[in-house]
Structures are given as C-alpha cells and as structure tokens.
Amino acid sequence: MIEDDIARLRALVAAQDWLMDLLHTLEAERPGTCCVGAGAIAGLVWNSRLGREARTGVKDVDIAYFDSSNLSEAAEKALAWRLAAACPDAGLPFDVKNQARVHLWYAAKFGYPIAPYRSLEAAIATWPTTATAVGITLRGGEIQVIAPFGLRDLFDGVVRPNKAQITREIYEAKVRRWRDAWPGLTIVPWDG
C-alpha cells in the first residue's frame, strides 16, 4: 500500500540527522520548490536493506528545484555552495540542478534535445528508473514525497527503466554502477 511505503520512507529520512538538516535548509532557501532526490534517496533505502550506513555507495546528493525565473548555471552553483557551507555533515558533494533549465544543456550532454519541463514533478517523472524517480522535501516542516511511479520498486530493490526520456546506454551505465554498489538489486533489462 502506498501510504505504508510513504510512512516507511519518511521514517528512514527522519532517522538521518544530516538529511533532515539538509531538508530544513532547503525549505528555508527555496520553500516548496526544491527536493533531495534520485541516488541519495535510493541509496538510503537500499543501504537500509543491507544494514549499511545511509550514504554508502552514494556519489553525491541530488538537489532538484524548479525556478523558471532564473535559468542561470550560476544560480545552481550558488545554491550548491550555500548548501555545502550550511550542511557540512552531509559528507557528500551536492549536485544541484534547476529542472527548469535542463533542456538548455541536455542535448550537449546526452546527444538529443528534450522539451522544457513544466514543473519539478514533471521532471522527476522522466528520471532514469522507476525506483529513483523519487524526491523528498519539507513543506511546513513535514516530509513530503514526490514519487510518480510509487515506491514499491524502490523498497523491493527493483531497478526498472523509465523510458520516458533516457536511452538504453544511459540506463545500462547506471545499472553497471548500482549492481556493484548494492548487491541483490533486481535489474530489469532494458528490453525486459
């Protein structure tokens, strides 16, 4: 049941002081428009399954926000710097991306253009796997979950491609890294 999964994720998040500090900082910086997502959340859940520290195998903390009024890379870098200064206990670098500007650089990085996203939720719905298309934020001090595909794959350790935007090559590169970092994941093949 989705409510049980949300409660379970909220409990895992609430137990991480570093993550709660970060969420409070984000709520103060960009109320209602910013989340921690993707690998940091998947790593938290998958490491919990393995009885490991929450950040094991996680390379950075993905911060996604949506601000169509400022599409500058400088704004992303400034937020990353402020987060690093305010949240040193995170222990990982911050990968800050304004989802309103992804379409400006996506083709240069991945080889094909995408349409502009209309919201943070719309952006998350295109992230590479159903398990990692998850964002968490605080609203009014309460943990909110954005999970367009639900949380079942995340909690079951199932890595399934979300073909809304990515290519097979992008998916398989992620799978190779995750397979080594989190043994026991069930990897659904691109064509599966």
For each residue, the residues with C-beta under 8 A, 3 or more apart:
1: 4 5
2: 5 6 150 151
3: 6 7
4: 1 7 8
5: 1 2 8 9 150 151 152 154 155
6: 2 3 9 10 145 147 151
7: 3 4 10 11
8: 4 5 11 12 151 155
9: 5 6 12 13 41 45 134 136 143 145 151 154 155
10: 6 7 13 14 143 145
11: 7 8 14 15
12: 8 9 15 16 44 45 48 54
13: 9 10 16 19 20 23 41 44 136 143
14: 10 11 20 143
15: 11 12
16: 12 13 19 20 44 54
17: 20 21 89
18: 21 22 87 89 90 91
19: 13 16 22 23 36 40 44 54 90
20: 13 14 16 17 23 24
21: 17 18 24 25 87 89 90
22: 18 19 25 26 36 61 83 87 90
23: 13 19 20 26 27 36 136 137 138 143
24: 20 21 27 28 138
25: 21 22 28 29 83 86 87
26: 22 23 29 30 34 35 36 63 83 137 138
27: 23 24 30 31 34 137 138 139 141
28: 24 25 31
29: 25 26 34 79 82 83
30: 26 27 33 34 65 67 79
31: 27 28 139
32: 137 139
33: 30 65 66 67 120
34: 26 27 29 30 63 64 65 120 137
35: 26 63 64 65 120 124 135 136 137 146
36: 19 22 23 26 40 41 61 62 63 135 136 137
37: 40 41 62 63 64 124 127 132 134 135 136 146
38: 41 42 62 64 127 132 133 134 135
39: 42 43 58 59 60 62 132
40: 19 36 37 43 44 55 58 60 61 62 92
41: 9 13 36 37 38 44 45 132 134 135 136 154
42: 38 39 45 46 131 132 134 154
43: 39 40 46 47 54 55 56 57 58 181 182
44: 12 13 16 19 40 41 47 48 54 55
45: 9 12 41 42 48 49 154 155
46: 42 43 49 50 57 157 182 185
47: 43 44 50 51 52 53 54 55 56 57 182
48: 12 44 45 51 52 54
49: 45 46 157 184
50: 46 47 56 182 183 184
51: 47 48
52: 47 48 56 57
53: 47 56
54: 12 16 19 43 44 47 48 58
55: 40 43 44 47 58 91 92
56: 43 47 50 52 53 181
57: 43 46 47 52 181 182
58: 39 40 43 54 55 61 92
59: 39 92 93
60: 39 40 92 93 94 95
61: 22 36 40 58 90 92 93 94 95
62: 36 37 38 39 40 95 97
63: 26 34 35 36 37 79 80 83 94 95 96 97
64: 34 35 37 38 97 99 120 123 124 135
65: 30 33 34 35 79 96 97 98 99 120
66: 33 98 99 100 117 119 120 123
67: 30 33 70 71 75 98 100
68: 71 100
69:
70: 67 75 98
71: 67 68 75 98 100 101 104
72: 75 76 101
73: 76 77 101
74: 77 78
75: 67 70 71 72 78 79 98
76: 72 73 79 80 96 97 98 101
77: 73 74 80 81 96
78: 74 75 81 82
79: 29 30 63 65 75 76 82 83 96
80: 63 76 77 83 84 93 94 95 96
81: 77 78 84 85
82: 29 78 79 85 86
83: 22 25 26 29 63 79 80 86 87 90 94 96
84: 80 81 87 88 90 93 94
85: 81 82 88
86: 25 82 83
87: 18 21 22 25 83 84 90
88: 84 85 91
89: 17 18 21
90: 18 19 21 22 61 83 84 87 94
91: 18 55 88
92: 40 55 58 59 60 61
93: 59 60 61 80 84
94: 60 61 63 80 83 84 90
95: 60 61 62 63 80
96: 63 65 76 77 79 80 83
97: 62 63 64 65 76 101 102
98: 65 66 67 70 71 75 76 101 102
99: 64 65 66 102 117 119 120 123 124
100: 66 67 68 71 116 117
101: 71 72 73 76 97 98 104 105
102: 97 98 99 105 106 114 116 117 123
103: 106 113 114 115 116 117
104: 71 101
105: 101 102 108 109
106: 102 103 109 110 112 113 114
107: 110 111 112 113 114
108: 105
109: 105 106
110: 106 107 167 170
111: 107
112: 106 107 167
113: 103 106 107
114: 102 103 106 107 126 165
115: 103
116: 100 102 103
117: 66 99 100 102 103 120 122 123 126
118: 122
119: 66 99 122 123
120: 33 34 35 64 65 66 99 117 123 124 135 146
121: 124 125 146 148
122: 117 118 119 125 126
123: 64 66 99 102 117 119 120 126 127
124: 35 37 64 99 120 121 127 133 134 135 146 148
125: 121 122 133 148 149 162 164
126: 114 117 122 123 133 162 164 165 166
127: 37 38 123 124 132 133 162
128: 132 133 161 162 166 170 171 174
129: 132 133 153 159 160 161 162 171 174
130: 133 149 150 153 154 158 160 161 162
131: 42 134 149 153 154 157 158 159 160
132: 37 38 39 41 42 127 128 129 154
133: 38 124 125 126 127 128 129 130 147 148 149 162
134: 9 37 38 41 42 124 131 145 146 147 151 154
135: 35 36 37 38 41 64 120 124 145 146 147
136: 9 13 23 35 36 37 41 143 144 145 146
137: 23 26 27 32 34 35 36 143 144 146
138: 23 24 26 27 141 142 143 144
139: 27 31 32 142 144
140:
141: 27 138
142: 138 139
143: 9 10 13 14 23 136 137 138
144: 136 137 138 139
145: 6 9 10 134 135 136 151
146: 35 37 120 121 124 134 135 136 137
147: 6 133 134 135 150 151 154
148: 121 124 125 133
149: 125 130 131 133 153 162
150: 2 5 130 147 153
151: 2 5 6 8 9 134 145 147 154 155
152: 5 155 156 158
153: 129 130 131 149 150 156 158 159 160
154: 5 9 41 42 45 130 131 132 134 147 151 157
155: 5 8 9 45 151 152
156: 152 153 186
157: 46 49 131 154 182 184 185 186
158: 130 131 152 153 185 186 188
159: 129 131 153 174 175 178 185 186 187 188
160: 129 130 131 153 188
161: 128 129 130 166 168 171 188 190
162: 125 126 127 128 129 130 133 149 165 166
163: 166
164: 125 126
165: 114 126 162
166: 126 128 161 162 163 170 171
167: 110 112 170 171
168: 161 171 172 190
169: 172 173
170: 110 128 166 167 173 174
171: 128 129 161 166 167 168 174 175 190
172: 168 169 175 176 190
173: 169 170 176 177
174: 128 129 159 170 171 177 178
175: 159 171 172 178 179 187
176: 172 173 179 180
177: 173 174 180 181
178: 159 174 175 181 182 185 187
179: 175 176 182 183 185 187
180: 176 177 183
181: 43 56 57 177 178
182: 43 46 47 50 57 157 178 179 185
183: 50 179 180
184: 49 50 157
185: 46 157 158 159 178 179 182
186: 156 157 158 159
187: 159 175 178 179
188: 158 159 160 161 192
189: 192
190: 161 168 171 172
191:
192: 188 189
